[in-house]
């Protein structure tokens, strides 16, 4: 528990890339350009759901994937948050694994980013499969959500946030 608290805001992370990702993307508190429109479109989201969806938006906005592949059945608000900042600038692929997903692909190309929700309950088996994938080099565990980055230039590291 202390290790999780210590790394929560990036403190103790030695990699500049990972520190910047934790501070400026995963746990950023400032608003983004599309948040007001999305809040008006989905006024009934709980604060917890809104916070999680805004984090997904920031992840997509940071990695700028051409497409987001959804595995499982996310709700409509989550889909809109995921697609609000899609770009054609870069080529990574982003997979979003919704709660209660049934299966995942077995191979992932370099540059892939995977975000899995509910890794401690309904997606425990899928998360374990992903952790055993040797190509995953940066693994971020955030309690309810996990994120993997497949980048062969990086040394494998697990961050408990």
C-alpha positions in Angstrom: 0.0 0.0 0.0 2.8 2.4 0.8 4.5 1.7 -2.6 1.2 2.5 -4.4 0.9 5.8 -2.5 4.5 6.6 -3.1 4.2 6.2 -6.9 0.7 7.7 -7.1 1.9 11.0 -8.5 5.0 9.8 -10.2 7.3 10.2 -7.2 10.0 7.5 -7.2 9.7 6.8 -10.9 13.1 7.1 -12.5 12.2 7.0 -16.1 11.5 10.5 -17.5 9.0 9.1 -20.0 7.1 7.2 -17.4 7.1 10.0 -14.9 5.8 12.4 -17.6 3.0 9.9 -18.5 1.9 9.5 -14.9 2.0 13.2 -14.0 0.7 14.7 -17.2 -1.6 12.1 -18.6 -2.8 9.4 -16.1 -3.4 11.7 -13.1 -3.7 15.2 -14.7 -6.3 17.3 -13.0 -6.7 20.1 -15.5 -9.5 20.2 -18.0 -9.2 19.4 -21.7 -10.9 21.0 -24.7 -13.6 18.4 -25.1 -14.6 17.9 -21.5 -17.3 20.6 -21.4 -19.1 19.1 -24.4 -18.8 15.6 -23.0 -20.1 16.7 -19.6 -23.1 18.3 -21.3 -23.8 15.2 -23.4 -23.6 12.9 -20.3 -24.8 14.9 -17.3 -25.8 11.8 -15.3 -22.4 10.2 -15.0 -21.2 9.7 -11.5 -18.0 11.6 -10.5 -16.2 8.2 -10.4 -17.3 7.3 -14.0 -16.5 10.8 -15.2 -13.0 10.7 -13.8 -12.3 7.3 -15.3 -13.7 8.4 -18.7 -11.7 11.6 -18.6 -8.5 9.5 -17.9 -9.3 7.4 -21.0 -9.7 10.6 -23.1 -6.3 11.8 -21.9 -4.6 8.5 -22.7 -6.0 8.5 -26.3 -5.1 12.2 -26.6 -1.5 11.5 -25.5 -0.8 8.4 -27.7 -2.8 9.7 -30.7 -3.8 6.3 -32.2 -5.5 6.1 -35.6 -8.1 3.8 -34.1 -9.3 2.3 -30.9 -10.3 -1.3 -30.8 -12.9 -2.1 -28.1 -13.0 -5.6 -26.6 -16.2 -6.2 -24.7 -19.2 -3.9 -24.4 -18.4 -0.5 -23.0 -21.2 1.9 -22.4 -22.0 4.8 -24.8 -20.3 7.5 -22.7 -17.0 5.5 -22.6 -17.1 5.1 -26.4 -17.6 8.8 -26.9 -14.7 9.7 -24.5 -12.5 7.2 -26.3 -13.3 8.5 -29.8 -13.4 12.2 -28.9 -9.6 12.8 -29.6 -8.7 10.3 -32.3 -6.1 11.5 -34.6 -4.5 10.5 -37.9 -1.0 11.7 -36.9 0.5 8.6 -35.5 0.1 4.9 -36.1 -0.1 3.1 -32.7 -3.2 1.0 -32.1 -5.0 1.3 -28.8 -7.1 -1.5 -27.3 -9.7 -0.8 -24.7 -10.8 -3.9 -22.7 -14.2 -3.2 -21.1 -15.3 -4.9 -17.9 -16.4 -8.5 -18.5 -14.5 -9.0 -21.8 -14.4 -12.6 -22.9 -11.1 -12.9 -24.8 -8.2 -10.9 -26.2 -5.9 -11.1 -29.3 -2.8 -13.2 -28.7 -0.3 -11.0 -30.6 0.2 -7.2 -30.5 2.4 -5.2 -32.9 5.0 -2.7 -31.6 3.5 0.6 -30.5 0.3 -0.9 -29.2 -1.2 0.5 -26.1 -3.7 -1.6 -24.1 -6.0 -0.2 -21.4 -8.0 -2.7 -19.4 -10.7 -1.9 -16.9 -11.8 -3.8 -13.9 -8.5 -5.8 -13.6 -9.2 -6.9 -10.0 -12.7 -8.3 -10.6 -14.2 -9.3 -13.9 -11.0 -9.0 -16.1 -8.6 -10.7 -13.7 -7.8 -13.6 -16.0 -7.3 -11.3 -19.0 -5.0 -9.0 -17.0 -2.9 -12.0 -16.0 -2.6 -13.1 -19.6 -1.5 -9.6 -20.5 1.1 -9.4 -17.7 2.7 -12.7 -19.1 3.1 -11.2 -22.5 6.8 -10.7 -23.0 6.4 -7.8 -25.5 4.8 -5.6 -22.9 7.5 -3.2 -21.7 5.7 -0.6 -19.6 3.0 -1.8 -17.3 1.0 0.6 -15.2 -1.4 -0.8 -12.5 -3.8 1.8 -11.1 -6.0 -0.4 -8.9 -9.1 -0.6 -11.0 -7.4 -0.1 -14.4 -4.2 -1.3 -16.0 -2.3 0.0 -19.0 0.4 -1.8 -21.1 2.7 -0.2 -23.7 4.4 -2.4 -26.3 7.6 -0.5 -27.1 10.8 -2.6 -27.9 13.0 0.4 -27.1 12.1 0.3 -23.5 13.2 -2.0 -20.6 10.3 -3.9 -19.0 9.1 -2.1 -15.9 5.9 -2.4 -13.7 4.6 0.7 -12.0 2.1 0.3 -9.2 0.2 3.5 -9.0 
